[in-house]
Amino acid sequence: MSDDCCSIRLDCQTQELPLTIQFIHDTAYEVKLVQDTQTDIPPRSRLPQDLVIKPLKKDPDLEYTDQKETSVYEKLSDLQGGLIPRYYGVGDFFHEGKTVKAHVLERVNGTPLTDIDKAHWNKLDIERKIKEAYTELSLQGVKHWDVQARHIFLVPGSESVRLIDFGLAKLCDRVDAEAQNTNDVEGLFRKLDEMQSWAPSLEWLLQSLGRTAEKDATYGHPASVVTSLSNISGGL
């Protein structure tokens, strides 16, 4: 968690908007707009309070990747605000004395699949919703190429599924998109099924290591062992 201050100015606007950083990820920032800073901006052009700022890659050789991500969001414009986050374009992101170009997106307020026990999937009809979400993506001619549990969110209230992170996505024909997305979704389901079957044994092992660590402080750095094993479930 961070309270660092920063700002964003979209290329299509002249006003610089102050932000507060809520969380820093490897490649993006979760931020919140400072209240009452968009009074001079027409209502239809205003940004939501919760945003994701994703700096463009610094390597000139990867510039095409950033352009491609923009193209994917433009291709999926009809799905923005529903199945995928709204995309507001590229802007100047000022932080720690530096200004960099960055993608500006709506932040999805929901629960990532990583935080939902697969035992509860049937009740929430999650598997069907995920399949339908990727079918919709395929109909638009887009391969996600990054089908992972942390990129699939369940929105409270509506219990609908939303997909995030299209940095690796590719435009293609519908047949190729359907084949790839279907294969990747089935692969995700298999991984989650395996994790569920491992869970009882993994929990017992972690508890055993914890008890051993309490009894023997000289045990070979048990904390790092426990952390490594715990990270298995987070690698999806």
C-alpha positions in Angstrom: 0.0 0.0 0.0 1.2 3.5 -0.8 0.0 7.0 -0.5 2.5 8.5 -3.0 1.2 11.4 -5.0 1.4 11.6 -8.8 -0.6 12.9 -11.7 -1.9 12.0 -15.2 -2.7 14.1 -18.2 -4.3 12.3 -21.2 -3.0 13.1 -24.6 -6.6 14.3 -25.6 -6.8 16.7 -22.6 -4.8 19.7 -21.3 -5.6 19.4 -17.6 -3.2 17.5 -15.3 -5.1 15.4 -12.8 -3.6 14.6 -9.4 -3.6 11.0 -8.2 -2.9 9.0 -5.1 -1.2 5.6 -5.6 -3.1 2.8 -3.8 -1.0 -0.2 -4.9 2.1 -0.8 -7.0 2.3 -3.9 -9.2 5.2 -5.1 -11.3 3.9 -3.3 -14.5 1.1 -1.1 -13.3 -0.2 1.2 -10.6 -3.6 1.2 -9.0 -4.5 4.8 -8.3 -7.3 7.0 -7.1 -8.1 10.5 -8.5 -8.1 13.3 -6.0 -11.7 14.4 -5.5 -13.1 17.6 -7.1 -10.3 17.9 -9.7 -12.4 17.4 -12.8 -14.9 20.3 -12.4 -13.6 22.0 -15.5 -13.9 18.9 -17.7 -17.2 18.0 -19.4 -19.0 15.2 -17.6 -18.7 12.8 -20.6 -15.0 13.3 -20.7 -14.3 12.8 -17.0 -12.4 9.8 -15.7 -13.6 7.5 -12.9 -12.0 7.8 -9.5 -10.4 4.4 -9.5 -7.9 3.8 -12.3 -5.0 1.6 -13.4 -1.9 3.3 -14.9 0.2 1.1 -17.0 3.5 2.7 -18.1 4.6 2.0 -21.7 7.6 -0.2 -22.1 10.9 1.7 -22.2 12.5 -0.6 -24.8 12.1 1.0 -28.3 12.0 -2.5 -29.7 8.8 -3.2 -27.8 7.0 -0.1 -28.9 4.9 -2.2 -31.3 3.6 -4.2 -28.3 2.2 -1.0 -26.7 0.6 0.0 -30.0 -0.9 -3.5 -30.3 -2.4 -3.3 -26.8 -4.1 0.0 -27.8 -5.4 -1.6 -31.0 -6.9 -4.5 -29.0 -8.8 -2.2 -26.7 -10.1 -0.2 -29.7 -11.2 -3.4 -31.3 -13.0 -4.4 -28.2 -14.6 -1.0 -27.7 -18.1 -2.5 -27.6 -17.1 -4.7 -24.6 -15.5 -1.9 -22.6 -17.2 -1.2 -19.3 -18.7 -4.7 -19.4 -16.6 -7.7 -20.1 -13.3 -5.7 -20.1 -12.2 -2.4 -18.4 -12.8 0.9 -20.1 -9.7 2.2 -21.9 -9.1 5.9 -21.9 -6.0 6.0 -24.1 -2.4 7.1 -23.4 -1.3 9.9 -21.2 1.7 11.5 -19.5 2.2 9.9 -16.0 4.2 12.0 -13.6 5.7 10.2 -10.6 8.9 10.5 -8.6 10.1 13.5 -10.7 9.8 11.7 -14.0 7.2 11.7 -16.7 6.5 8.6 -18.8 3.8 7.7 -21.3 1.2 5.2 -19.9 -2.0 3.4 -20.7 -4.9 4.7 -18.6 -7.7 2.2 -17.8 -10.7 1.7 -15.5 -9.8 -0.3 -12.4 -12.0 -3.4 -12.0 -13.5 -3.6 -8.5 -14.2 -7.3 -8.0 -12.7 -10.5 -6.7 -9.9 -12.2 -8.7 -10.4 -15.9 -9.4 -7.3 -16.5 -7.3 -9.4 -15.6 -4.2 -12.4 -17.8 -5.0 -12.3 -21.4 -3.8 -13.0 -23.7 -6.8 -15.3 -25.6 -4.5 -17.7 -22.7 -4.8 -17.7 -22.5 -8.6 -20.8 -24.5 -9.1 -22.9 -22.3 -6.9 -21.7 -19.2 -8.7 -21.8 -20.8 -12.2 -18.2 -19.5 -12.8 -17.0 -22.1 -15.3 -19.9 -21.3 -17.7 -19.4 -17.5 -17.3 -15.7 -17.8 -18.1 -16.4 -19.9 -21.2 -19.0 -17.4 -22.4 -16.6 -14.5 -21.7 -13.9 -16.0 -23.9 -16.4 -17.0 -26.6 -17.3 -13.3 -26.7 -13.7 -12.4 -27.0 -13.2 -14.9 -29.8 -16.2 -13.5 -31.8 -14.3 -10.2 -31.8 -11.2 -11.9 -33.3 -9.0 -11.5 -30.2 -6.7 -14.0 -28.6 -6.1 -13.1 -24.9 -2.8 -15.1 -24.8 -2.7 -14.6 -21.0 -5.6 -16.7 -19.5 -4.7 -16.8 -15.9 -6.8 -16.8 -12.7 -5.5 -13.4 -11.6 -6.7 -11.9 -14.9 -10.4 -13.0 -14.3 -12.5 -11.1 -11.9 -16.0 -11.8 -10.5 -17.9 -8.5 -9.9 -20.0 -8.5 -6.7 -23.7 -7.9 -7.1 -24.0 -8.8 -10.8 -21.7 -11.8 -10.3 -20.5 -11.2 -13.8 -17.0 -12.0 -15.1 -14.6 -9.4 -16.3 -11.2 -10.0 -18.0 -8.1 -7.8 -17.6 -4.6 -7.4 -18.9 -4.4 -7.4 -22.7 -0.7 -6.7 -23.0 -0.1 -10.0 -24.8 -3.4 -10.1 -26.7 -3.4 -10.4 -30.5 -5.9 -9.6 -33.3 -6.7 -12.5 -35.6 -9.6 -14.2 -37.3 -12.4 -15.7 -35.3 -11.5 -19.3 -35.9 -7.9 -18.9 -34.6 -9.1 -16.9 -31.7 -11.7 -19.5 -30.7 -9.1 -22.3 -30.9 -6.5 -20.5 -28.8 -8.9 -19.1 -26.2 -10.7 -22.4 -25.8 -7.4 -24.3 -25.4 -6.1 -21.8 -22.8 -9.3 -21.8 -20.8 -9.3 -25.6 -20.6 -5.7 -25.4 -19.5 -6.6 -23.0 -16.8 -9.4 -25.3 -15.6 -7.0 -28.3 -15.5 -4.5 -26.3 -13.4 -7.1 -25.2 -10.9 -8.4 -28.8 -10.6 -4.9 -30.0 -9.9 -4.4 -27.3 -7.3 -7.7 -28.3 -5.6 -6.5 -31.9 -5.4 -3.2 -30.9 -4.0 -4.7 -28.5 -1.4 -5.2 -31.0 1.5 -1.7 -32.5 1.2 -0.2 -29.0 0.8 -2.0 -27.7 3.9 -0.9 -30.7 5.9 2.7 -30.2 4.8 2.7 -26.5 5.6 1.2 -27.1 9.0 3.9 -29.8 9.7 6.7 -27.5 8.7 5.2 -24.8 10.9 5.1 -27.1 13.9 8.7 -28.2 13.2 9.9 -24.7 12.9 8.4 -23.8 16.3 10.1 -26.8 17.9 13.5 -26.3 16.3 14.7 -22.8 15.5 17.8 -24.3 13.8 15.7 -26.1 11.1 17.0 -25.1 7.7 15.3 -21.7 7.2 11.7 -23.1 7.4 10.1 -19.8 6.7 11.6 -19.7 3.2 10.4 -23.3 2.6 6.9 -22.5 3.7 6.8 -19.3 1.6 8.0 -21.2 -1.4 5.4 -23.9 -1.0 2.7 -21.3 -0.4 3.7 -19.5 -3.6 2.7 -22.6 -5.6 -0.9 -21.7 -5.3 -0.3 -18.1 -6.4 1.5 -19.0 -9.7 -1.6 -19.3 -11.7 
